[in-house]
Amino acid sequence: DTGVSQDPRHKITKRGQNVTFRCDPISEHNRLYWYRQTLGQGPEFLTYFQNEAQLEKSRLLSDRFSAERPKGSFSTLEIQRTEQGDSAMYLCASIISGNGPNTQYFGPGTRLTVL
Amino acid sequence: RKEVEQDPGPFNVPEGATVAFNCTYSNSASQSFFWYRQDCRKEPKLLMSVYSSGNEDGRFTAQLNRASQYISLLIRDSKLSDSATYLCVVNILTGGGNKLTFGTGTQLKVEL
């Protein structure tokens, strides 16, 4: 499979626990994006990386959230001290920058449920 | 005001009908435009890009009006398999990068 992959696909956790999600982008894609989607809403931008550099963070990304892309390939998104409001689908997308109209390809998402 | 606004629907149409979705965006600096399709509990997938001259892909036609900041999607001869949520998406260039801004999506249900 040469698409974007995410792991785990589902995560159930108790309030206050820490969780970490992983995204593996399409191999030649240098930009990687994280989005969050709640029921009935479109995906909302969280942050993005150009290679290993984190270039932009949304105000949605509180200090409990941290994202890394240490070697410019896969990325992790960690949520510390989870809250029930963090329950959502977390989507990762990747792209080759400068390639036409900048089509982003999405992974299948990680569905987080905080009890 | 939301940056990208869509009628959430649902639009319930019979098979074979023509259906049109509209979308407006607020940021005049928006640079590129897309329609994504999202099936229930799945990730969004690109349906088509939207160009100023209008573009067609089979039964799907997209239009962009930059002056009115308005985007549309027309689906002709709708199929049961077209049932999904259609997301209007705008790409805004931000300091050295770009990000996609999504509407809430319009739900389409095609019925027998």
Interface residues (C-beta under 8 A of the other chain):
Chain A: R31 Y33 Y35 G40 Q41 G42 P43 E44 F45 Y48 Q50 L55 E56 L91 A93 S97 P101 N102 T103 Q104 Y105 F106 G107 P108 G109 R111
Chain B: V4 P8 S32 F34 R41 K42 E43 P44 K45 L46 S49 L87 V89 N91 T94 G95 G96 G97 N98 K99 L100 T101 F102 G103 T104 G105
